Amino acid sequence: MQSGQPGDEARIQNVTRVRTLKLTLAYDGTDYAGWQRQQNALAVQQVVEEAFAHFTGGEPPTVSGAGRTDSGVHALGQVASVNVEFEHSASAVMRALNVRLPDAIRLIGAAPIPAHFPPFAGTDAYRACTAGRTASMMRNVRRMQRTLRATPLGAALTSYQHGLYFTLSPRGTLRIRDTRRAVNALAEALSAEGLPVRHAGSFGFDFVAVEWFTDPVTHRNVIRVAPGDIPPSVALRVADGLVRWFARQGHGEAEPPADDQELAGP
């Protein structure tokens, strides 16, 4: 095998790793044409990108917002991301940017996104894929709710306007510790049946996440069920598994929530 040419090693050592930083911003939007960069007006995105030019050799990077605000609208927690090639710490970036940003725009948080976060996450194809999978999750929520409402467990069901999960209220008032134990037992039992159920605080595309949850209206500890992007037949099997598990625990006729209306959710 031939050795590399002179200088190859130096060039390899000088390759800079690209990182993605998560930014959290607060701003007074009175004097700005919203978040998104505009051709004929000053927007918050442009101001933040130009402040970053100090770190990027004078060329402003693209700062991608997780959402948008309209002209004159304020924000308390706008989340954005930026790809960078420098090794400055997130805290150093936050301090330096706040020196260069106007008082109306403050960077209140900065953190590196873990290395395993996919580099294609900001692309149009990724957004389209995520939108499709999220829609599938919401359809599974509706399927499971229809199944559960036709059973004694339906009285324990609370749905939410966002449609990303539902909650089940075990009979009696459970402490957090007891609810957490119940969720652990539920996840282990359904997983043992070969169902894709996990005790997880975050949502997943390929499994049903169950977790304890404090109902924002009743303030009771309940069980949150967040279906993933799984086949409809599997989602219905999980719903049947929930009914069986609650019946074995003596909660076949679980306690109904405070009211039977759909909640806005947190």
N, C-alpha and C positions, 0 to 999 in steps of 0.2 A: 504494500500500500504506500502510495507516495505521500510524503510529508507536505504540510501546507506551505504556501508561499510566505516569504518574509513579511511580517506585518499583520498576518492573519490573526495571530493570538491577541495582538493589541487591539485590533478592530473588534474582536469578539468581547474582550474585556470592557470596551467602551460602549457596548450596546446598553441602552437605558431601558429599564423595565417600565412598561406602561401600567399605571395604576388608575383606578377609578375612585374618586372621592365623593361621598355623599355630603351635601350641603343643606343646612336648614337655615332659612332666612326669615326675617321679619322686616316689613317695610311699610312706610306711609306712602300710599300710592297717589296722593293728591296731585303731584306734579309729573306723573308718569302716565304713559299711554298703555297701561296694563303691564303684564309680565313679558309677553312675547315681543321680540325685536321687531320694530317697524321701520319702513323705509323713510317715512316723512315725520316721524315723531320719536321722542326719546322714551324707551321702555326700560324696565328694571333689568331684564336679561342683558341688554346692551351694556348697561353700567357695570354689572357684575363681571361680564366677560372682559371689558376693558380694564378693570381692576386686576384681573388675572394676568394681563399682559406683562406685568413686572416679573412674573415667574416663568414666562414662556418666551423670552427673547423678543418681546415686543409684538408678537402675533397673538391676538386674543383667541383662546380656545372656545369651543362651543359648550355652553352651560345649558343642559337640557332640564327643563322643569317637569315635575311630575304632574302639574296641572297649570292652569292659566287663570289670571285675574283680569278683569276688564279695566278700562281707563278710570283712574281715580279710586280704584278699590284697594283696600289695605290687606295685608296678610300677616298672620302671627306665626305661621309654621310652614311656609312654602318649602317643599323639598325639591332639590335639584341634584344633578350629578355632573361631573366633569372628568374627562380623561387627561391625566397629566404624566409627564415623564421625569419630573423631579422627585427627590427623595425627602423633601421637607416634611416634617411631621404635620398631622392635621391641625394640632393646636397652634403651630407656628403659622400655618396658612391662615387660620382664623384671625390671629392677632394682626398679621400683616395686611390682610384684606380689609379689616375694619379700619385701619389707618387710611387706606386709599378710597374707601367707600364714603359717600356722603352720609350725614347723620340720619337721613330718612331711610337708609338701607343698612341693616345690621345682619352680619353673619352670626347666628347664635349657636350654631353647632356645625362640626365638621368631623367626618370619620372615614377611614378607608373602608371600601367595600371588600369583603373577603375575597381572596384570590380565586376561589372556586366559582365566584359569580360569573356567569357566562358573558363573554365580551360582546356577544351579539344581542344583549338584552335591550339595547336602545334602538334596534333597527325596526323598520316597518314590518318586516316579515315576523319578527318576534312578537310585536304588538298584536298583529293579526292572529297569530297562533294562540297567544294568551287570551285574547278576547273570545276566541272560539271555545277554548277550554273552560273559561269562566262561565260562558253561557251553558255549557254542558253541566257544570257543577250546579247551576241554578235550576236547570231542568230536573236534576236528580233530587234536589231539595223538594221540589213540588211533587215528584213521584212518591218519595218516601212519606211526605206529609199526607198525601191522599190515602196511602196504605194505612198509616197509623191512625188517621181519623176514623177509620172503619173498625177500630179495635178498642177495647177498654182503655188502652194507653192514650187514645186520642184526647181524653180529658186533661192529660198532663202536658199537652203540646202547646207551645207558643211559637208563632211564626213572626217574622220581621220583614219590614218593607224592602230591605236591601236584598233579601232572598238568598243570602250566602250560607245561612245555617238556620237551625231551629233549636229550641231547648225543650227538655223534658224535666218536669218537676216531680221528684220522688215524694211519696207521701211523708208528711212530717217535716219539721224544720231541721235540716242537717247542718252541722258545723262544717267549716271548710275542710277540716281533716277528714271527717266522715265522707263528705262528698268526693274528695280526692281518692279515698280508698275505694269508693263505689265505682268511680271512673276506671281505676286500675283493674278492678275485678271484671268490669264490663268488657274492657278492651282485651284482657287476657282470655276471657271466655269465648268471645266471638272470633278472636284470632285462632284459638284452638279448633274452632269449627271450619277453619280454612277461609275465613272472611277477611278482607283487607281493612282491618280496623286497628288503629293505633291510638294510644293515649298521647296526644300531641297538642301543644298550645298553638302551633301554627297550622295553617291549612296546607293540604297536599293535593296534588293533581291525581295521584295514583292510589290513594287510600282515603278512608273515612276517618277524620280526626275527631276524637271525643275528648272533652276537657270539662273540668268544673268551671262554673261561670256564675257570677252574681247578677241576678236579674235586675236591670236598672229601674224597674217600676216597683216590684214587690220586695226587692232587696233580699230575696231568698237565694240560697245556693242551689243551683240547678245544674243539669248536665247539657252541655252544648254539643250538638252533632253537626259536623261540617262535611257533607259528602264531597268526594273528589270527582275527577273526570273519569269515572269508571263506567263499564257497560250498564245500561238500565237494568238488566236482569240481575246483576250483582247488587246494585243499589236496593232493589226490592228484597233480595235475600237478606241484606243487612237490616232492612226494616223489620222483616219477620224475626230476625235474630234478636232485635231490640225487644220486641213483644215477648218472646220466649224468656229472655233474661229477666225482664222486669216481673214477669209472672212468677218465676222461680224465687225472686226476692220478696214476694208478697206485695208487689206494687202493680199488680195487674190492673187495679183501678186507682191509679196514682192521683195525687191531689191536683185539682185543676189550678191554673194560674189565677191571679186576682181578677182578671176579666178575660173575655173571650175574643178580644179584638186584636188585630194585627198591630204590632208595636213598631216604632220607628227604628229602634235598635241604637246601640252606641256607635 
